[in-house]
Amino acid sequence: MIFLILSIFVSVLFGISFKIIAVKNINAFQAIIVNYVVAGILGFVTTKSNVTPLNIFEQSWIYVAIGLGIVFISSLFVIAETTAKSGISVAQVANRMSVVVPITVSVIFYGDILSLAKIIGILLAIAAVYLVSHKEDKQNVSQKFWWLFPVIIFICSGIIDSSINYAQRYLLKEDDFDAFLSTIFATAFVFGFIVLLYQMIIKKEKFQGKAIPAGIILGTINFGTMYFIISALNTNILEPSALFPINNLSILTISTLISVVVFKERLSLKNWLGIGLSLLAILILGLMPQLIK
């Protein structure tokens, strides 16, 4: 149970980190790049796999990891921007509701049963993402497309979850997950660093010194989110179908409370309705099947 509690704690901390980065006027993209260096190193240091940087390109999952690296850094940047502009709750709902994507993929490609509960849960999740993305105030031209950011998070997070699920099913050996994840982090850093060089050389942007400690902290937390959820799964204290909903439900609830109480984020009635629907979707998709067994 301790690993599940730690997973919830570090995931909430990871979500609010981007709000703190925005408040402190730290360049989020630069902090994200440093974050991937730290997370990647931690993964390779702690892994039990025989995979090393020297034989990484011999692995069957290398191209999946490279593709995910690009999606990782893109989605994390969008999460950072969404958290700064629209709030922690909006980013967390879009991120957590992406669970419906791998569920849908599993039904279509892996032969999982499409139950009434799954249909209702998927529809509620889509409605939740729409409602939390809605803004009541009048927006100018530069702001009116901000609703797309939660949608991008939803799609990218769904692609990540589905691809990891595919890799675990068909490509990864028992001890390879840490190395696989570290390769994703390393790839994300490489592509991010290329963009950073472009920004500094062509656009003459300066690198912020304070992005380094922020990125180190962010990378440690980022690695922790993966480490603790995998550790929780390995304890077998709960079935994955129950553990993930409890994890997501707790993260979403605590993040929303922190966003309102600590950061004084204002949520409209539609936003609150979206959060409520997202919690209900998690219950229906994950916990309800466990309760009616």
TABELNOR-V460913 format. One record per residue. NEAR is the number of other C-alpha atoms within 12 Angstrom. Layout:
NEAR
NEAR
This chain:
20
15
27
35
23
26
33
35
28
32
39
36
30
38
42
38
40
44
38
28
30
28
19
16
18
28
32
39
38
40
39
48
42
38
42
43
36
32
38
37
29
28
35
31
19
23
24
17
24
22
31
24
22
11
14
26
18
13
25
20
30
29
21
31
36
30
27
36
35
32
33
43
39
31
33
45
31
36
46
40
36
39
40
33
27
39
44
50
51
55
51
52
54
50
45
47
52
40
41
41
34
31
34
27
25
23
19
14
16
17
11
14
16
21
17
14
25
31
21
23
35
34
27
32
39
33
31
40
43
33
31
44
42
33
28
17
12
10
13
10
8
9
17
16
19
30
29
26
38
43
36
31
41
41
31
35
35
31
31
35
30
29
34
28
24
22
26
23
16
15
22
26
20
19
20
29
33
37
37
44
46
42
42
39
41
39
34
37
39
25
28
33
27
18
22
27
20
16
17
16
14
12
12
11
15
18
24
21
15
20
28
26
22
34
34
28
29
39
38
31
33
41
37
35
33
32
31
28
33
25
25
29
24
19
17
17
17
23
18
23
25
26
33
28
35
34
39
41
36
30
40
40
32
29
37
37
25
25
33
21
15
17
24
15
24
26
29
22
16
22
32
29
26
35
42
28
33
46
38
33
38
43
34
32
41
33
29
23
20
19
12
10
6
